[in-house]
Amino acid sequence: MGSLFRSEEMALCQLFLQSEAAYACVSELGELGLVQFRDLNPDVNAFQRKFVNEVRRCDEMERKLRYLEKEIKKDGIPMLDTGESPEAPQPREMIDLEATFEKLENELREVNQNAEALKRNFLELTELKHILRKTQVFFDEQEGGVNQTTESMTRALITDEARTAGASMGPVQLGYMEKSNEREDYLPCFVAGVILRERLPAFERMLWRACRGNVFLRQAMIETPLEDPTNGDQVHKSVFIIFFQGDQLKTRVKKICEGFRATLYPCPEAPADRREMAMGVMTRIEDLNTVLGQTQDHRHRVLVAAAKNLKNWFVKVRKIKAIYHTLNLFNLDVTQKCLIAECWVPLLDIETIQLALRRGTERSGSSVPPILNRMQTFENPPTYNRTNKFTKAFQALIDAYGVASYREMNPAPYTIITFPFLFAVMFGDLGHGAIMALFGLWMIRKEKGLAAQKTDNEIWNIFFGGRYIIFLMGVFSMYTGLIYNDIFSKSLNIFGSHWHLSYNTSTVMENKFLQLSPKVDYEGAPYPFGMDPIWQVAGANKIIFHNAYKMKISIIFGVIHMIFGVVMSWHNHTYFRNRISLLYEFIPQLIFLLLLFFYMVLLMFIKWIKFAATNNKPYSEACAPSILITFIDMVLFNTPKPPPEKCETYMFFGQHFIQVLFVLVAVGCIPVMLLAKPLLIMQARKQANVQPIAGATSDAETGGVSNGGSHGGGGGHEEEEELSEIFIHQSIHTIEYVLGSVSHTASYLRLWALSLAHAQLAEVLWTMVLSIGLKQEGPIGGIVLTCVFAFWAILTVGILVLMEGLSAFLHTLRLHWVEFQSKFYKGQGYAFQPFSFDAIIENGSAAAEE
């Protein structure tokens, strides 16, 4: 089979490169992305490897580029992304790149420091401007004769003893008082400053408590927010002025201001001095605005020039770093002139890899060609499944369960069909499927533009990565919706009904207990496609009919799906030449599944064909036996209950004998699965006179193939297990298969359960929400219908499409992982992780060595 159905054949190769050509050759291999290198220096510390200095230089360049990127994003400058991937620069170009990045970083840091200093100065001048304005208002109020404020301030400033002396001095002028020889300590003075608005209440309380009420505080808010020069945030501040007397209070007030990080500014007492200072401040602010604008323009020009090349610089630096990381995995020969590497490569791509190595040698100017030798090995190679944008998502579903063992059958190609189909069985609705299909189709049509956006939103990335799965699930759901004849819980009358009702129209539309009787009401041939739309009005037996139909098809699909999984194991056993497992595992498993569960499926078809809605016994529906009861009687060897009069006990001649025979043969397969393989292994050991060694299973016991690195996934040349472990392993495997056949068959009933739940939820939304709006009449009815429809649409998309879709998706995933893949899929391999520049760039700054 091709690589679509199995992983690629891999070969372990040894690569010899001249030191001067190694960089260019590894660069070509990185562009190709088909070589996985092994670490030949696992015991060497990462800081002691040959090219550690080059890696550090790349780390430093990445740090500078990240700094530039942060500054560019801060200014909202778009970064040019052509989508092209430049080639990895030559080692000598690293010096030019380092010099360019160093110059840009130093220039940008210097500009930022100057801008921050200018902004800090601008902030101080702006705060001083507001202080001069607000304090001028305070002093104007005093000079205008606000005696009440003055007297209250006076009472707050002087003690009881000073109050008597001050009473004779008349009104106290704020900020100024004639010096008195007798009361020099009580001369009032003030400080002014700004403080963060949220700190002001605590600041006031602290001043009152620390100064014992002997201060007078006035404050006013600055209406416009100010810019913090450190981080660029907008902050709200308030201007305050504090009046007090004495040096002791002055020291205390300044310490409190310092503790609350309030900024104090000089404020002259004389009005003329304040006006002169305000004019000087306004002039300096205008000059600073001009300088700041020029600084910002220069910074913007530097960042715009850097933004044009930043993406390409990142790609170049990461490629250089990845190359030196890879070279650190190599070994040096004794002459220190040749690098030796070991790598896994796909067998079909060896010629392509050799051509890439020749191109690298020519680029480097080396005269010695590289040597690529294939090695013999008994190690299990990595698993490499080629994918494209369509199959990638389905392969990811399989790999999430476990990476396939080397050359094991790959379930992904079959999952492309079975996964959306089983999903659609649960999600069958033409309307909901159309919504899902259109969403998937939109993502497919716009995939180039959407992929270029590269968002960090994980939920969106999951949706976009599974766009083809979503589209197929929607298309298959539309198909099953047509089969169920279900669109938003209603039916389509495409071919007309094949039922002829004997009831009048009012009875059909209003009687909730109406039942359809095929004996009386049905005429003509079977419905051409899907279900007859008349079932929509059969309120009494609609669910009974749908239950019987969906339950049976769930079992039929489940048994066929499991049989297909067992047949897949046949391909594994034959490919790995595992004759013992083929004869004593695959054949008994298939017989067990066919004779019990596939026979039950055949009984369903026999019942559908033989019995009909007629009064002609023994072929009427009254004579039709229950398949479940028949199957239970078959397994337990029970005698069936006597049928009704004129009915037959069995559905066909010899049924009892065939059922007994099938059960006996199926039970007889259990000891074959349990004992045959371990006993044959024990016999083979005795004949070969081999002593058991604790370890793993040999080729003779697992049928593995070890063919020079080409076939190592079937078991390999490994040590042998103890016989007791083989018996235990086989017992667990047999018990799991026998019991799992029953539980897995029942597990497929989730197809019926979720399909029924989805249909009922859709009907509830229609009946309880949308039908309310449809019953309204007149202009108001149109408005009500619009609102109700919007609410119904939100609930439909949110609950029935998203939530129900996610539930059906998870159940479908479980059916594939557990019920289907457990029949043949081990998933014990490890993924092929080639050295690829595309993967490294996609992962951003992730280390190339990962």
Secondary structure, 3 states (H helix, E strand, C coil): CCCCCECCCEEEEEEEEEHHHHHHHHHHHHHHCCCEECCCCCCCCHHHCCCHHHHHHHHHHHHHHHHHHHHHHHCCCCCCCCCCCCCCCCCCHHHHHHHHHHHHHHHHHHHHHHHHHHHHHHHHHHHHHHHHHHHHHHHHHHHCCCHHHHHHHHHHHCCHHHHHHHHCCCCCCCCCCCCCCCCHHHCEEEEEEEEEHHHHHHHHHHHHHHCCCCCEEEEEECCCCEECCCCCCEECEEEEEEEEECHHHHHHHHHHHHHCCCEEECCCCCHHHHHHHHHHHHHHHHHHHHHHHHHHHHHHHHHHHHHHHHHHHHHHHHHHHHHHHHHCCCEECCCCCEEEEEEEEEHHHHHHHHHHHHHHHHHHCCCCCCEEEEECCCCCCCECCCCCCCHHHHHHHHHHHCCCCCCCECCHHHHHHHHHHHHHHHHCCHHHHHHHHHHHHHHHHCHHHHHHHCCCCHHHHHHHHCHHHHHHHHHHHHHHHHHHCCECCECCCCCCCCECCCCCHHHHHHCCCCCCCCCCCECCCCCCCCCCHHHHHCCCCHHHHHHHHHHHHHHHHHHHHHHHHHHHHHHHHHHCCCHHHHHHHHHHHHHHHHHHHHHHHHHHHHHHHHCECCCCCCCEHHHCCCHHHHHHHHHHCCCCCCCCCCCCCCCCCCHHHHHHHHHHHHHHHHHHHHHHHHHHHHHHHHHHCCCCCCCCCCHHHHCCCCCCCCCCCCCCCCCCCCHHHHHHHHHHHHHHHHHHHHHHHHHCCHHHHHHHHHHHHHHHHHHHHHHHHHCCCHHHHHHHHHHHHHHHHHHHHHHHHHHHHHHHHHHHHHHHHHHHHHHCCCCCCCECCCCCHHHHHHCCCCCCCC
